[in-house]
Amino acid sequence: MFPLLTKLEPEFSHRLALRFLRVMGQLPGGQTVLNTFAGSAVSDPRLQVNFLGQAFPNPIGVAAGMDKDASAVAALFALGFGAVEIGTVTPLPQSGNDAPRLWRVPEHDALINALGFPSKGVGVVRDRLAGKSFPGVLGINLGKNRETTLDDAAADYANVLSVLWDASNYAVINVSSPNTPGLRDLQRPEALTRILRQVCDVNRQAARIHDKAEVPLLVKISPDLTKDELHEVIDTAFSEGAAGLIVANTTTSRDGLSNIRPEWRGGLSGQPVRQRAISLVSEARQIVGPSPAIIGAGGVSSAQDVIKFMRAGANTVQLCTGFVYGGPGLPRRISRDLISFVEREGLHRISDIIGADIVNPAATARETFDVSDIAMSEPDFALTSS
């Protein structure tokens, strides 16, 4: 089935793939079938990473945008992901931007999307998650409705968290998508402060009601920030109660693309973003120090990419475009290659390499974990790529 999806319009093929995964996740024995793509490698204890008060079974997560409305969470975990982040979820249902709004760039293993937070709304997502438990870490990506003004945006973020608080292991404040008008202005200190204070108030109240710890809050940042803007976002986020960052969202840059079509509007993801995202992870880690959480995102499609992100300072990574091009066996392949890397380097666990390039930037070749000769697993087939 999956190879056929590469011949269809990108957004339609994405919906079809999610529908298939959702059905498989609900059918008796369906998750067992999906588990055959994962194998035992994805749950090897050497791949476990502990942060945000959670045990991530492996460092491979699904980024927001893959499953916006929590339609296939169980299936994605069955394929071997250690974490799944759903969303972006908005308070009220909205259709997003006009189509066409998603384009493949296969020669660069990239996608360009101008979706604009299409969402069935927090009520539908709540119904799909209520009473469910999963074998990994579940994140909720919070957003605002398009019609909500920037001055009133904080209430939208707080609303989504309030409804989904007890269904999430962590929550993400998405102020960095380029596809909702003005949204990136919410990264500015005054606006981000308003959002974090209102969301933190909801978080504290919910924690008291449920007699549990507060849900860790992360801020997802743009890869297009200047160095000064990065410092501002980080200073604001952590002074107002954030536990970490997701680095980074899609970019409006078209650098590295060999052909650019005039209709390609919105955010670029995939291979062209990778090096910028890794560099930004490194910059952020050097600013925040060793303790706060950083999840790396941008062009992850192999074990080599995971290792580079983690060495730069990421605790774990997320992928979306890589999954589109790599197919359902990708988590298994990355996990197997990571285990081979751990064994070859004589490590106790993969988390030993977090921040290695920062802790000892002048390390020897052995200490910097050369990944160039990893025997990479062969891909099976793509999910929705062309």
Summary of the structure (lengths in Angstrom):
residues: 386
radius of gyration: 19.3
end to end distance: 13.7
largest distance: 54.5
contacts: 1390
relative contact order: 0.15
helix: 44%
strand: 16%
